[in-house]
Amino acid sequence: MTARPAALGFIFALVVVDVVAMGVVIPVLPKLVETFEGGDTAAAAEVYGVFGTAWALMQFLSMPVLGALSDRFGRRPVILLSCLGLGLDYFLMALAPNLAWLFVGRVISGITAASFSTAFAYIADVTPPERRAAAFGMLGAGFGLGFTLGPALGGLLGGVDPRLPFWVAGGLALLNSAYGWFVLPESLPPHRRSPFSWKRANPVGSLKLLRSHPEVLGLAAVLFLMQLAHVVFPAVTVLYMGYRYGWGEVAVGLVLAAVGVGTMIVQGGLVRPVVRRIGERRALAIGLAFGAAGMAIYGLAASGPVFLAGIPVMAIWGLAGPSAQALISRRVDPSEQGKLQGAVASLQAISGMIGPALFTQAFALSIAKGAAVHAPGTPFMLASAMIAAAGIVAWIATRERGSGAPAP
């Protein structure tokens, strides 16, 4: 079927609004946890790490389940119910009187926010194969736009009241659900639906592709290390900026927005000409080198201006992700591209489970009373080491194929 423009516009709006809703709470959620912990930054970092791990675990478990449910009952009900649940959950977090209720809200958020995979399935249902790349690119742009606007808006709202961003995020999600009720048709006709199966909803199953293609393992390790290193941003950046530079919610939101703008500029404007000129392999190496350098600048920056100077350096890391994706896709048969993306999504979910506890514990230990060395930048230095290791693995894994072009 071909969806009407309003429906495709809704899917784009779904991604943007939901990512904005998630981004809005980034500058204030760690601070709210810190408030419940009596202002103890080290203790708040440990608790926030548990929050992040629980959220990622729910994503890991829920994404294949929601996908299987959408195959059985259609995309429309899964998408709309997820939007509705996400909105109500933000209201629950806005009213949370203690850490326990806030944790419950975060767990529910991880489940309801897992509908992004269903949105991608909707696009695949209604878009001809030759136009899917452009359609998925549109959704990718929606992610970038949402993560740029969300933290900036959250920082401004958090400066008024730490709980206001939760109310705004909930309102946006509910408005999105109401709008979708009127404009979103079902994309999966009954004759194309399949019975629900727990085997198909198994989150570990998608990883089997990587094991069945040994030549892909090297690049899969690169993607995993990159994704794990990236978790340092949602895990500790807000607490780190407040602890080391004294920045409040507004400043943190604007800085995170600047980071998002830099990434959008590189991924939206530089990837294509750079890859065309030097090839994916070298673009990947350059991106990883700048990523490692940028993380090191963040970790070593003793002042706010030095941290800000690292933003344009860090932005060049944006060359690495698309280059790695292009390289790994060349090593898998066209009929297995969907499975490959599922495996990559599973790796991202696993990194999301490991990263929060790893980085928040590193931060807590580095600033704890009695620490052998007071080094608040330790999480970023750890992330820098991961990206550097990814660079070594990438160079070795791709040396037989050169720039990524098919071997002659």
Number of C-alpha atoms within 10 A of each C-alpha: 11 12 17 12 11 14 21 21 14 19 24 22 18 27 25 24 26 28 25 28 30 24 27 30 29 28 33 30 23 24 24 19 23 21 15 15 17 10 13 13 23 23 19 23 30 22 21 27 25 20 25 24 24 23 25 26 20 21 28 25 19 21 27 26 23 23 24 24 21 24 21 17 18 22 27 20 15 20 28 22 14 23 27 20 20 30 27 21 25 30 20 20 23 21 15 16 11 14 18 10 15 22 21 17 23 23 21 20 25 23 23 25 22 24 29 21 17 23 23 18 17 23 22 17 19 18 18 13 11 8 11 16 13 12 19 16 12 15 22 16 18 22 20 22 20 24 27 28 24 29 33 27 24 33 29 22 23 26 19 13 13 20 22 19 32 28 20 21 28 26 19 21 28 21 15 22 23 14 15 22 14 10 15 23 15 18 19 20 13 12 6 9 15 14 11 16 12 11 12 15 19 16 21 16 15 22 18 12 17 19 11 10 11 10 15 21 16 19 24 23 17 25 24 23 23 27 23 25 27 22 22 22 18 21 29 25 21 24 28 23 20 16 15 14 15 13 17 20 27 20 19 26 31 21 21 26 23 20 19 22 20 21 22 20 15 18 21 16 11 14 21 16 10 15 19 10 11 11 18 27 25 22 26 27 22 17 24 30 22 24 30 26 21 26 30 23 23 25 22 17 19 14 13 14 10 13 20 16 14 21 22 17 19 24 23 24 28 25 28 28 19 16 24 23 18 16 21 20 17 14 16 17 9 10 8 12 15 11 17 24 15 21 21 20 19 23 23 22 25 19 23 27 25 18 26 30 23 20 27 28 21 22 26 21 22 20 19 17 10 9 11 10 10 14 17 23 23 21 29 28 22 20 28 27 18 23 30 21 17 26 24 14 17 23 18 12 20 21 11 10 14 15 19 21 13 9 8 4
